[in-house]
Structures are given as C-alpha cells and as structure tokens.
Amino acid sequence: MVSYLVVGLGISGWSFVRLLREKGESFIVVDDGKPGASHVSAGFYNPVILKRFTPAWKAHEFLAYALEQYKKAEKDYGRRLVYPLKIYRKLASVEEQNQWAVASQRPVLSHYMRNVVFDPLEGIEAPFGFGVLENTGMVDLQSLLQEERNRLKKEKRLIEENFEYSTLIIKDKEVEYKGIQAKHVVFAEGYGVKRNPFFNYLPLTGTKGELLEVELARSLDKIIKSGIFLAPIPWKNTSLAGATYEWKDKTNIPTAQAKEHLTKKLKKLYKLPFRFVQQYAGIRPTVIDRRPLIGSHPHEKTLFVLNGMGTRGVIYAPKMAEYLWRFIAHNDSLPLHINISRF
C-alpha cells in the first residue's frame, strides 16, 4: 500500500509530488502524458495585475515559497529552471504614467513596481514610456515537468495512462486502483477535472489560451506587456507572444483565428520582422471566484482535489500543495477562501 495516489502531473501535481518526496511519503502518479495548461504556459511569475496595477490575490505572500521550491528542483535536476526577467509595461497615456506612479508607492507593490522609464527598445515604440517591474521572471515549466517525469519513470512510480474513474474502488479508509492500494487519492488534473465524476461539480470554468513562438529580428532581454506580452525564452533563441482568452472552445487544438489575432497584435507592438515558429494551446484551470480549489470530497473522505490555480499556477501551486498535505497528514484546517467547502 502507498500513502498517496496522485492523478495529474502539471504544476499542481508536480508541487504535491515534490512535497511527498521531501516528507518521505510513499506515492504513485497516474498521468497520461498529454500536454496540459502547465506544458504550454509561459511560466511567468509576476504578482502584479498589469491591467489595473493591483496586487494579485496573495501572490506576494506565496512567491518566495514557490521560488524556494524551484531553486531546490534546480539542484535536484542539475539544470537551470528559474530566469529572473524585468517586465516592461508599455504605458498608453500620461494618465497611465500617473496611475503607475501612485500604485508603485503601495506597500506590497513597491517591492516590484519601479519608475517609469523611456529606454529605447529596438522595434518597439513607447512615447509614454514603460513602467518597470522587478523581482519577476520565468520558470522553464516544460523542463521542470519533464525532469520529474523522467525521475518518476526511473523510480517506477509513474503509470502513463488516462485515469479510469470507473475502476477506482473506494473503501472506508483506503482505495484500490487496478491492484494499487492507497490511503488517499489527490486529483491534480487541471481542466481535466471536468471529466472527474467525483469533483466535476466544482465551478471550474476554464479559459483557453494560445501562444505563438517566434524568432525576432532583434532579441529581447526583458518581457514586454502591451495588450499582449512579448517575452524572450531564455533557454532558447526564440520568443513567446500571447496570450488569447477564449471561454467557449475547450480543446487544446491551436486555431487559425488565434494565430491571426496574435500576429496582428504582435505586428502592432513589434515593428521589426519576425518569423513564426510554433503555436501552442491549453486550457487554464480558472475558477468562478478566481481562487484555488483545495480540499476533500464532501462524502468520500479518501478523495482530495488540488486545482484551480488559474493564470498564476507558478506562484500558487507549491503553497497550495503544502496546505493540502498538512490538511491530510496533520488535520490542519484549510483557509476558507481556498477550501472547496465554500461551494
């Protein structure tokens, strides 16, 4: 028997598995290997909502813990994963300049928001300058998840298949799945939870996001935000442009409409030539109240969920995983604003 059966190996599943290994817990992971939102995410860590110049919910509080976990992973995997990068928010008016100046004085935001600058960036016109964000950057999520997958394979802890809910046998204090006995099941499936008969009642709406990978005529060393973002991929010689927000289409299939939309936006932002490389699509696990979904099933107390990280999974997932583990292992209470009991 193992203590945990973990379903899903996106950023939430990764965070929980890393914690289990650190705590010496026994576990098995079930994941089908198909790209999810984490696999196509840009991997930004930025606690500031750049549309309104406000702090994202508790992002500052959780970011230090998250970066600590990624730094540990760098040592474990023997490769770089965290890339600090400044964000330049292109300002559209004198009014936005003033709004930036006021917001940057707020206690939490002052750790990230710096002065307005007029640095010339080749290919980008910004007559009202840029608001500069520091202590931000990117995590190489694709390498992070692949390294953990490789490790789980070597440890023979990974079952690569679609989880078959109908074969899960639920008992009083344990479950059984295809001959594997476990004390707890943690579902960290992202938008895949909509197929989960135990947790599909949760109000996870999901938004489709698409990105373009491009080669720029002049490479960038910072992230530019202006309607869309344009970001260097530090571990490659290419850049990312995105992202779209689509609420009706729930497939992971890239669309011609999104490519056309992002190409137009990119041409408006970046005046030099660029070459299309690849297009990505995924469904973000967004929740109606924009808070994570953590907790136990209302009736089956061996079943748990770790989900709903939305657009800031890089920041939220490690801490949410710790909350859930303490809830299961030590019976610690979960904060109401993340507990699924609120629905």
Contacts in CASP RR format, 6 or more apart in sequence:
PFRMAT RR
TARGET T0000
AUTHOR 0000-0000-0000
METHOD contacts of the structure
MODEL  1
MVSYLVVGLGISGWSFVRLLREKGESFIVVDDGKPGASHVSAGFYNPVIL
KRFTPAWKAHEFLAYALEQYKKAEKDYGRRLVYPLKIYRKLASVEEQNQW
AVASQRPVLSHYMRNVVFDPLEGIEAPFGFGVLENTGMVDLQSLLQEERN
RLKKEKRLIEENFEYSTLIIKDKEVEYKGIQAKHVVFAEGYGVKRNPFFN
YLPLTGTKGELLEVELARSLDKIIKSGIFLAPIPWKNTSLAGATYEWKDK
TNIPTAQAKEHLTKKLKKLYKLPFRFVQQYAGIRPTVIDRRPLIGSHPHE
KTLFVLNGMGTRGVIYAPKMAEYLWRFIAHNDSLPLHINISRF
1 26 0 8 1.000
1 174 0 8 1.000
1 181 0 8 1.000
1 182 0 8 1.000
1 183 0 8 1.000
2 26 0 8 1.000
2 27 0 8 1.000
2 28 0 8 1.000
2 180 0 8 1.000
2 181 0 8 1.000
2 182 0 8 1.000
2 183 0 8 1.000
3 20 0 8 1.000
3 25 0 8 1.000
3 26 0 8 1.000
3 27 0 8 1.000
3 182 0 8 1.000
3 183 0 8 1.000
3 184 0 8 1.000
4 16 0 8 1.000
4 20 0 8 1.000
4 25 0 8 1.000
4 26 0 8 1.000
4 27 0 8 1.000
4 28 0 8 1.000
4 182 0 8 1.000
4 183 0 8 1.000
4 184 0 8 1.000
4 185 0 8 1.000
4 186 0 8 1.000
5 27 0 8 1.000
5 28 0 8 1.000
5 30 0 8 1.000
5 175 0 8 1.000
5 177 0 8 1.000
5 180 0 8 1.000
5 182 0 8 1.000
5 184 0 8 1.000
5 185 0 8 1.000
5 186 0 8 1.000
6 13 0 8 1.000
6 16 0 8 1.000
6 17 0 8 1.000
6 20 0 8 1.000
6 27 0 8 1.000
6 28 0 8 1.000
6 29 0 8 1.000
6 30 0 8 1.000
6 185 0 8 1.000
6 186 0 8 1.000
6 188 0 8 1.000
7 29 0 8 1.000
7 30 0 8 1.000
7 31 0 8 1.000
7 163 0 8 1.000
7 185 0 8 1.000
7 186 0 8 1.000
7 187 0 8 1.000
7 188 0 8 1.000
7 189 0 8 1.000
8 29 0 8 1.000
8 30 0 8 1.000
8 31 0 8 1.000
8 163 0 8 1.000
8 187 0 8 1.000
8 188 0 8 1.000
8 189 0 8 1.000
8 190 0 8 1.000
9 17 0 8 1.000
9 29 0 8 1.000
9 31 0 8 1.000
9 33 0 8 1.000
9 145 0 8 1.000
9 148 0 8 1.000
9 149 0 8 1.000
9 152 0 8 1.000
9 158 0 8 1.000
9 188 0 8 1.000
10 31 0 8 1.000
10 36 0 8 1.000
10 37 0 8 1.000
10 38 0 8 1.000
10 39 0 8 1.000
10 145 0 8 1.000
10 188 0 8 1.000
10 190 0 8 1.000
11 38 0 8 1.000
11 41 0 8 1.000
11 141 0 8 1.000
11 145 0 8 1.000
11 309 0 8 1.000
11 313 0 8 1.000
11 314 0 8 1.000
11 317 0 8 1.000
12 38 0 8 1.000
12 188 0 8 1.000
12 190 0 8 1.000
12 306 0 8 1.000
12 307 0 8 1.000
12 308 0 8 1.000
12 309 0 8 1.000
12 313 0 8 1.000
12 317 0 8 1.000
12 320 0 8 1.000
12 321 0 8 1.000
13 29 0 8 1.000
13 186 0 8 1.000
13 188 0 8 1.000
13 306 0 8 1.000
13 317 0 8 1.000
13 321 0 8 1.000
14 38 0 8 1.000
14 144 0 8 1.000
14 145 0 8 1.000
14 148 0 8 1.000
14 317 0 8 1.000
15 69 0 8 1.000
15 306 0 8 1.000
15 317 0 8 1.000
15 318 0 8 1.000
15 320 0 8 1.000
15 321 0 8 1.000
16 186 0 8 1.000
16 188 0 8 1.000
16 306 0 8 1.000
16 321 0 8 1.000
16 324 0 8 1.000
16 325 0 8 1.000
17 27 0 8 1.000
17 29 0 8 1.000
17 148 0 8 1.000
17 152 0 8 1.000
18 69 0 8 1.000
18 72 0 8 1.000
18 73 0 8 1.000
18 148 0 8 1.000
18 318 0 8 1.000
18 321 0 8 1.000
19 318 0 8 1.000
19 321 0 8 1.000
19 322 0 8 1.000
19 325 0 8 1.000
20 27 0 8 1.000
20 325 0 8 1.000
21 27 0 8 1.000
23 325 0 8 1.000
23 329 0 8 1.000
25 329 0 8 1.000
27 157 0 8 1.000
28 157 0 8 1.000
28 158 0 8 1.000
28 159 0 8 1.000
28 180 0 8 1.000
28 182 0 8 1.000
29 152 0 8 1.000
29 157 0 8 1.000
29 158 0 8 1.000
29 159 0 8 1.000
30 158 0 8 1.000
30 159 0 8 1.000
30 161 0 8 1.000
30 163 0 8 1.000
30 177 0 8 1.000
31 149 0 8 1.000
31 158 0 8 1.000
31 159 0 8 1.000
31 160 0 8 1.000
32 160 0 8 1.000
32 161 0 8 1.000
32 162 0 8 1.000
32 163 0 8 1.000
33 149 0 8 1.000
33 160 0 8 1.000
34 252 0 8 1.000
35 252 0 8 1.000
35 280 0 8 1.000
35 282 0 8 1.000
36 190 0 8 1.000
36 191 0 8 1.000
36 252 0 8 1.000
36 282 0 8 1.000
36 283 0 8 1.000
37 190 0 8 1.000
37 191 0 8 1.000
37 282 0 8 1.000
37 283 0 8 1.000
37 284 0 8 1.000
37 285 0 8 1.000
37 310 0 8 1.000
38 141 0 8 1.000
38 145 0 8 1.000
38 313 0 8 1.000
39 141 0 8 1.000
39 142 0 8 1.000
39 145 0 8 1.000
40 209 0 8 1.000
40 211 0 8 1.000
40 252 0 8 1.000
40 280 0 8 1.000
40 281 0 8 1.000
40 282 0 8 1.000
41 141 0 8 1.000
41 313 0 8 1.000
41 314 0 8 1.000
42 138 0 8 1.000
42 211 0 8 1.000
42 229 0 8 1.000
42 231 0 8 1.000
42 240 0 8 1.000
42 242 0 8 1.000
42 243 0 8 1.000
43 138 0 8 1.000
43 139 0 8 1.000
43 140 0 8 1.000
43 141 0 8 1.000
43 314 0 8 1.000
44 136 0 8 1.000
44 137 0 8 1.000
44 138 0 8 1.000
44 223 0 8 1.000
44 229 0 8 1.000
44 231 0 8 1.000
44 314 0 8 1.000
45 63 0 8 1.000
45 66 0 8 1.000
45 67 0 8 1.000
45 136 0 8 1.000
45 137 0 8 1.000
45 138 0 8 1.000
45 139 0 8 1.000
45 312 0 8 1.000
45 314 0 8 1.000
45 315 0 8 1.000
46 56 0 8 1.000
46 59 0 8 1.000
46 87 0 8 1.000
46 112 0 8 1.000
46 133 0 8 1.000
46 136 0 8 1.000
46 137 0 8 1.000
46 312 0 8 1.000
47 55 0 8 1.000
47 56 0 8 1.000
47 59 0 8 1.000
47 60 0 8 1.000
47 63 0 8 1.000
47 108 0 8 1.000
47 112 0 8 1.000
47 136 0 8 1.000
47 312 0 8 1.000
47 315 0 8 1.000
48 54 0 8 1.000
48 55 0 8 1.000
48 56 0 8 1.000
48 59 0 8 1.000
48 109 0 8 1.000
48 112 0 8 1.000
48 113 0 8 1.000
48 133 0 8 1.000
48 136 0 8 1.000
49 55 0 8 1.000
49 56 0 8 1.000
50 87 0 8 1.000
50 89 0 8 1.000
50 133 0 8 1.000
50 225 0 8 1.000
53 99 0 8 1.000
53 100 0 8 1.000
53 103 0 8 1.000
53 109 0 8 1.000
53 113 0 8 1.000
54 103 0 8 1.000
54 109 0 8 1.000
55 106 0 8 1.000
55 108 0 8 1.000
55 109 0 8 1.000
56 312 0 8 1.000
56 315 0 8 1.000
57 290 0 8 1.000
57 291 0 8 1.000
59 312 0 8 1.000
59 315 0 8 1.000
59 316 0 8 1.000
60 108 0 8 1.000
60 111 0 8 1.000
60 112 0 8 1.000
62 315 0 8 1.000
62 316 0 8 1.000
62 318 0 8 1.000
62 319 0 8 1.000
63 315 0 8 1.000
65 318 0 8 1.000
65 319 0 8 1.000
65 322 0 8 1.000
66 314 0 8 1.000
66 315 0 8 1.000
66 316 0 8 1.000
66 317 0 8 1.000
66 318 0 8 1.000
66 319 0 8 1.000
67 82 0 8 1.000
69 318 0 8 1.000
70 81 0 8 1.000
70 82 0 8 1.000
70 139 0 8 1.000
70 144 0 8 1.000
71 82 0 8 1.000
73 81 0 8 1.000
73 144 0 8 1.000
73 147 0 8 1.000
73 148 0 8 1.000
74 80 0 8 1.000
74 81 0 8 1.000
74 82 0 8 1.000
77 143 0 8 1.000
77 144 0 8 1.000
77 147 0 8 1.000
77 151 0 8 1.000
79 143 0 8 1.000
79 147 0 8 1.000
80 140 0 8 1.000
80 235 0 8 1.000
81 139 0 8 1.000
81 140 0 8 1.000
81 143 0 8 1.000
81 144 0 8 1.000
82 137 0 8 1.000
82 138 0 8 1.000
82 139 0 8 1.000
82 140 0 8 1.000
83 137 0 8 1.000
83 138 0 8 1.000
83 139 0 8 1.000
83 140 0 8 1.000
83 234 0 8 1.000
83 235 0 8 1.000
84 135 0 8 1.000
84 136 0 8 1.000
84 137 0 8 1.000
85 136 0 8 1.000
85 137 0 8 1.000
85 138 0 8 1.000
85 221 0 8 1.000
85 222 0 8 1.000
85 223 0 8 1.000
85 231 0 8 1.000
85 232 0 8 1.000
85 234 0 8 1.000
86 132 0 8 1.000
86 133 0 8 1.000
86 134 0 8 1.000
86 136 0 8 1.000
86 137 0 8 1.000
86 222 0 8 1.000
86 223 0 8 1.000
87 132 0 8 1.000
87 133 0 8 1.000
87 136 0 8 1.000
87 137 0 8 1.000
87 222 0 8 1.000
87 223 0 8 1.000
87 224 0 8 1.000
87 225 0 8 1.000
88 117 0 8 1.000
88 119 0 8 1.000
88 121 0 8 1.000
88 130 0 8 1.000
88 131 0 8 1.000
88 132 0 8 1.000
88 133 0 8 1.000
88 222 0 8 1.000
88 223 0 8 1.000
88 224 0 8 1.000
88 225 0 8 1.000
89 100 0 8 1.000
89 130 0 8 1.000
89 131 0 8 1.000
89 132 0 8 1.000
89 133 0 8 1.000
89 225 0 8 1.000
89 226 0 8 1.000
90 124 0 8 1.000
90 126 0 8 1.000
90 128 0 8 1.000
90 129 0 8 1.000
90 130 0 8 1.000
90 224 0 8 1.000
90 225 0 8 1.000
90 226 0 8 1.000
90 269 0 8 1.000
91 97 0 8 1.000
91 100 0 8 1.000
91 116 0 8 1.000
91 126 0 8 1.000
91 128 0 8 1.000
91 129 0 8 1.000
91 130 0 8 1.000
91 131 0 8 1.000
92 128 0 8 1.000
92 226 0 8 1.000
93 128 0 8 1.000
94 128 0 8 1.000
96 128 0 8 1.000
97 116 0 8 1.000
97 128 0 8 1.000
97 129 0 8 1.000
100 113 0 8 1.000
100 116 0 8 1.000
100 131 0 8 1.000
101 116 0 8 1.000
103 109 0 8 1.000
103 113 0 8 1.000
104 110 0 8 1.000
104 113 0 8 1.000
104 114 0 8 1.000
104 115 0 8 1.000
111 135 0 8 1.000
112 133 0 8 1.000
112 134 0 8 1.000
112 135 0 8 1.000
112 136 0 8 1.000
113 131 0 8 1.000
113 132 0 8 1.000
113 133 0 8 1.000
114 131 0 8 1.000
114 132 0 8 1.000
114 133 0 8 1.000
114 134 0 8 1.000
115 131 0 8 1.000
115 132 0 8 1.000
116 129 0 8 1.000
116 130 0 8 1.000
116 131 0 8 1.000
116 132 0 8 1.000
117 129 0 8 1.000
117 130 0 8 1.000
117 131 0 8 1.000
117 132 0 8 1.000
118 126 0 8 1.000
118 129 0 8 1.000
118 130 0 8 1.000
119 130 0 8 1.000
121 130 0 8 1.000
121 220 0 8 1.000
121 224 0 8 1.000
122 218 0 8 1.000
122 272 0 8 1.000
123 218 0 8 1.000
123 270 0 8 1.000
123 271 0 8 1.000
123 272 0 8 1.000
124 224 0 8 1.000
124 269 0 8 1.000
124 270 0 8 1.000
124 271 0 8 1.000
125 271 0 8 1.000
130 224 0 8 1.000
136 223 0 8 1.000
137 223 0 8 1.000
138 223 0 8 1.000
138 231 0 8 1.000
138 233 0 8 1.000
138 234 0 8 1.000
139 314 0 8 1.000
140 234 0 8 1.000
140 235 0 8 1.000
141 314 0 8 1.000
143 235 0 8 1.000
149 158 0 8 1.000
152 158 0 8 1.000
163 189 0 8 1.000
164 178 0 8 1.000
165 195 0 8 1.000
165 196 0 8 1.000
165 197 0 8 1.000
165 198 0 8 1.000
167 177 0 8 1.000
167 178 0 8 1.000
168 175 0 8 1.000
168 176 0 8 1.000
168 177 0 8 1.000
168 185 0 8 1.000
169 175 0 8 1.000
169 176 0 8 1.000
169 177 0 8 1.000
170 300 0 8 1.000
170 302 0 8 1.000
170 303 0 8 1.000
171 302 0 8 1.000
173 183 0 8 1.000
173 302 0 8 1.000
174 181 0 8 1.000
174 182 0 8 1.000
174 183 0 8 1.000
174 302 0 8 1.000
175 181 0 8 1.000
175 182 0 8 1.000
175 183 0 8 1.000
175 184 0 8 1.000
175 185 0 8 1.000
175 302 0 8 1.000
175 303 0 8 1.000
176 182 0 8 1.000
177 185 0 8 1.000
183 302 0 8 1.000
184 302 0 8 1.000
184 303 0 8 1.000
184 304 0 8 1.000
184 328 0 8 1.000
185 302 0 8 1.000
185 303 0 8 1.000
185 304 0 8 1.000
186 304 0 8 1.000
186 305 0 8 1.000
186 306 0 8 1.000
186 324 0 8 1.000
187 193 0 8 1.000
187 196 0 8 1.000
187 198 0 8 1.000
187 199 0 8 1.000
187 303 0 8 1.000
187 304 0 8 1.000
187 305 0 8 1.000
187 306 0 8 1.000
187 307 0 8 1.000
188 305 0 8 1.000
188 306 0 8 1.000
188 307 0 8 1.000
189 195 0 8 1.000
189 196 0 8 1.000
189 307 0 8 1.000
190 204 0 8 1.000
190 283 0 8 1.000
190 285 0 8 1.000
190 307 0 8 1.000
190 308 0 8 1.000
190 309 0 8 1.000
191 204 0 8 1.000
191 206 0 8 1.000
191 250 0 8 1.000
191 283 0 8 1.000
191 284 0 8 1.000
191 285 0 8 1.000
193 199 0 8 1.000
193 200 0 8 1.000
193 202 0 8 1.000
193 204 0 8 1.000
193 285 0 8 1.000
193 305 0 8 1.000
193 307 0 8 1.000
194 200 0 8 1.000
194 204 0 8 1.000
194 250 0 8 1.000
198 297 0 8 1.000
198 300 0 8 1.000
198 303 0 8 1.000
199 293 0 8 1.000
199 297 0 8 1.000
199 303 0 8 1.000
199 305 0 8 1.000
199 307 0 8 1.000
199 340 0 8 1.000
201 343 0 8 1.000
202 287 0 8 1.000
202 293 0 8 1.000
202 305 0 8 1.000
202 307 0 8 1.000
202 340 0 8 1.000
202 343 0 8 1.000
203 287 0 8 1.000
203 288 0 8 1.000
203 289 0 8 1.000
203 343 0 8 1.000
204 285 0 8 1.000
204 286 0 8 1.000
204 287 0 8 1.000
204 293 0 8 1.000
204 307 0 8 1.000
204 308 0 8 1.000
205 247 0 8 1.000
205 286 0 8 1.000
205 287 0 8 1.000
205 288 0 8 1.000
206 247 0 8 1.000
206 250 0 8 1.000
206 283 0 8 1.000
206 284 0 8 1.000
206 285 0 8 1.000
206 286 0 8 1.000
207 245 0 8 1.000
207 246 0 8 1.000
207 247 0 8 1.000
207 283 0 8 1.000
207 284 0 8 1.000
207 286 0 8 1.000
208 244 0 8 1.000
208 245 0 8 1.000
208 246 0 8 1.000
208 247 0 8 1.000
208 249 0 8 1.000
208 250 0 8 1.000
208 251 0 8 1.000
208 281 0 8 1.000
208 282 0 8 1.000
208 283 0 8 1.000
208 284 0 8 1.000
209 243 0 8 1.000
209 244 0 8 1.000
209 245 0 8 1.000
209 246 0 8 1.000
209 258 0 8 1.000
209 281 0 8 1.000
209 282 0 8 1.000
209 283 0 8 1.000
209 284 0 8 1.000
210 242 0 8 1.000
210 243 0 8 1.000
210 244 0 8 1.000
210 246 0 8 1.000
210 254 0 8 1.000
210 255 0 8 1.000
210 258 0 8 1.000
210 259 0 8 1.000
210 262 0 8 1.000
210 279 0 8 1.000
210 280 0 8 1.000
210 281 0 8 1.000
210 282 0 8 1.000
211 240 0 8 1.000
211 241 0 8 1.000
211 242 0 8 1.000
211 243 0 8 1.000
211 262 0 8 1.000
211 279 0 8 1.000
211 280 0 8 1.000
211 281 0 8 1.000
212 240 0 8 1.000
212 241 0 8 1.000
212 242 0 8 1.000
212 259 0 8 1.000
212 262 0 8 1.000
212 263 0 8 1.000
212 266 0 8 1.000
212 276 0 8 1.000
212 277 0 8 1.000
212 278 0 8 1.000
212 279 0 8 1.000
212 280 0 8 1.000
213 233 0 8 1.000
213 238 0 8 1.000
213 239 0 8 1.000
213 240 0 8 1.000
213 276 0 8 1.000
213 277 0 8 1.000
213 278 0 8 1.000
213 279 0 8 1.000
213 280 0 8 1.000
214 238 0 8 1.000
214 239 0 8 1.000
214 240 0 8 1.000
214 241 0 8 1.000
214 266 0 8 1.000
214 274 0 8 1.000
214 275 0 8 1.000
214 276 0 8 1.000
214 277 0 8 1.000
215 237 0 8 1.000
215 238 0 8 1.000
215 239 0 8 1.000
215 274 0 8 1.000
215 275 0 8 1.000
215 277 0 8 1.000
216 239 0 8 1.000
216 270 0 8 1.000
216 272 0 8 1.000
216 274 0 8 1.000
217 272 0 8 1.000
217 273 0 8 1.000
217 274 0 8 1.000
218 272 0 8 1.000
219 232 0 8 1.000
219 237 0 8 1.000
219 239 0 8 1.000
220 230 0 8 1.000
220 231 0 8 1.000
220 232 0 8 1.000
220 239 0 8 1.000
221 232 0 8 1.000
222 232 0 8 1.000
223 229 0 8 1.000
223 230 0 8 1.000
223 231 0 8 1.000
223 232 0 8 1.000
224 230 0 8 1.000
224 231 0 8 1.000
224 269 0 8 1.000
226 269 0 8 1.000
227 265 0 8 1.000
227 269 0 8 1.000
228 241 0 8 1.000
228 242 0 8 1.000
228 243 0 8 1.000
228 262 0 8 1.000
228 265 0 8 1.000
228 266 0 8 1.000
228 269 0 8 1.000
229 240 0 8 1.000
229 241 0 8 1.000
229 242 0 8 1.000
229 243 0 8 1.000
230 239 0 8 1.000
230 240 0 8 1.000
230 241 0 8 1.000
230 242 0 8 1.000
230 266 0 8 1.000
230 269 0 8 1.000
230 270 0 8 1.000
231 239 0 8 1.000
231 240 0 8 1.000
231 241 0 8 1.000
232 239 0 8 1.000
233 239 0 8 1.000
233 240 0 8 1.000
238 277 0 8 1.000
239 274 0 8 1.000
241 262 0 8 1.000
241 265 0 8 1.000
241 266 0 8 1.000
242 262 0 8 1.000
242 265 0 8 1.000
243 262 0 8 1.000
244 258 0 8 1.000
244 261 0 8 1.000
244 262 0 8 1.000
246 258 0 8 1.000
249 255 0 8 1.000
250 283 0 8 1.000
251 281 0 8 1.000
252 281 0 8 1.000
252 282 0 8 1.000
252 283 0 8 1.000
253 281 0 8 1.000
254 279 0 8 1.000
254 280 0 8 1.000
254 281 0 8 1.000
255 281 0 8 1.000
258 279 0 8 1.000
258 281 0 8 1.000
259 276 0 8 1.000
259 279 0 8 1.000
263 276 0 8 1.000
266 274 0 8 1.000
284 310 0 8 1.000
284 311 0 8 1.000
285 307 0 8 1.000
285 308 0 8 1.000
285 309 0 8 1.000
285 310 0 8 1.000
286 308 0 8 1.000
286 310 0 8 1.000
286 311 0 8 1.000
287 293 0 8 1.000
287 308 0 8 1.000
287 310 0 8 1.000
289 342 0 8 1.000
290 310 0 8 1.000
291 308 0 8 1.000
291 337 0 8 1.000
291 338 0 8 1.000
292 307 0 8 1.000
292 308 0 8 1.000
292 309 0 8 1.000
292 316 0 8 1.000
292 320 0 8 1.000
292 338 0 8 1.000
293 305 0 8 1.000
293 306 0 8 1.000
293 307 0 8 1.000
293 308 0 8 1.000
293 338 0 8 1.000
293 340 0 8 1.000
294 305 0 8 1.000
294 306 0 8 1.000
294 307 0 8 1.000
294 320 0 8 1.000
294 323 0 8 1.000
294 324 0 8 1.000
294 327 0 8 1.000
294 334 0 8 1.000
294 338 0 8 1.000
294 339 0 8 1.000
294 340 0 8 1.000
295 304 0 8 1.000
295 305 0 8 1.000
295 306 0 8 1.000
295 324 0 8 1.000
295 327 0 8 1.000
295 334 0 8 1.000
295 339 0 8 1.000
295 340 0 8 1.000
295 341 0 8 1.000
296 303 0 8 1.000
296 304 0 8 1.000
296 305 0 8 1.000
296 327 0 8 1.000
296 328 0 8 1.000
296 340 0 8 1.000
297 303 0 8 1.000
297 304 0 8 1.000
297 305 0 8 1.000
298 341 0 8 1.000
304 324 0 8 1.000
304 327 0 8 1.000
304 328 0 8 1.000
305 340 0 8 1.000
306 320 0 8 1.000
306 321 0 8 1.000
306 324 0 8 1.000
309 316 0 8 1.000
309 317 0 8 1.000
309 320 0 8 1.000
310 316 0 8 1.000
320 338 0 8 1.000
323 332 0 8 1.000
323 334 0 8 1.000
323 335 0 8 1.000
323 338 0 8 1.000
324 334 0 8 1.000
326 332 0 8 1.000
327 333 0 8 1.000
327 334 0 8 1.000
336 342 0 8 1.000
END
